[in-house]
């Protein structure tokens, strides 16, 4: 895991987006196409803002949605499908394909089967991700399942995760935050050729320390990234404040 501390969150976003755009460009040059995973949430604002400005042939890119709340429609302000549509898809000239997670599907098992079959035929070139206040990776809250093979799974959201979503302003109360989500699994994320993690804000400092400098444990799900051979953790001064090492 490479750890890079930037001057501020804008610089963080620019660096993460540039790294991602370079990887996408290289994949297109090598094979004619690229598959990526796109994260959502407040941590991704600056990265996505710069990524959509990249001069890429987006028509050759397939993007997979990382996670979505169970039972939440796209009309809800906290919908991650809505987030991606507004902050990513609608701002690109022509995206090849976006594979959204339909969290409000009437048949959740059928939706999982659809998602798992679709991503099963792809090699993911770049995964954009964040880390939660509880050190979750996607919506894999502690204790995360490091062993499940299915690419997408239904998970329960713990209290710390739900409080984070409320605290960031997505919901008016903790009770309003759905108790479950469809999330990409840890093993599927770890299959990505490159993982680019954007983590600004002092709220994430303890999670960053546990992910980067503690042992690998499912109680700190993002710590699994220490085992990945091509992961970069992009931080700002606040999120890096509890690390013993950074560059």
Phi, psi and omega in degrees: 000122173269135181242124181232120177262126182256171184291328177199180185291329178294317178295320176303309182299319180296317181292317179296318180294319179296316178299316179294316180297321178297319180292321177296315179300319180295320180294318178296318179296326184279321188234351182089358181204168180209141175241132182230164171245132183245127179267170181229190178095171184298330183293341185262358184308304186292322180295312180293324179303321179276327182297319182292346178270355183293141180275086183230158172275084185295342179294345179261008185252131170253127182246132177254136179283135186282315184196162178203148178293141174286129174087359182265127180276165179291349177285339183285138180301336181270359180299128179285336173294318177297316178305309182294323179298314185283320188264348184230292188300309184293346183260004178255150181295319181190096178280136182302308179199142171239122180259100183274151174269115182273085184294339180260019177300140180294328181245094183295322179296321177294322178294318176299318180297319179297311181297316184293324177291321184291312182285340181295341181262004184247151165255122183277121181279318183220131172247119172268132185213171173228185176229135180279168178299332177266014180073019178290157175237121199055222177256029176275089181283160177288144353282119184283152177271106180277353191250347183292135184271335183301135181297319177239140182220161172267130182234155172270139179267129181279174185297320181296320178296314182294325178292325177298315181297322176291317182296330178279357175093008181284332181227155182279339180207162177297321181297336181280346180283127178305150183275347182224161177212159165268125183231146168294139183282163178300314183296324178292317177301317184290346176283346182298141179295325179219140179236125181243114189249120179255120184220087173270168168095138179297333179301336184262000187300316181292321178296319178298315179300315180293325181288322190262330190237355175268183174286166178280121184210143177288353172282344174231078192309319183292349177297340178299337180296342176298338181273349182277139187278350185216062179243136174239129178257111180263124185235162168252175183303323182292313182288337179270001192294338182255006178279147173276336182224145173194167179219000000 
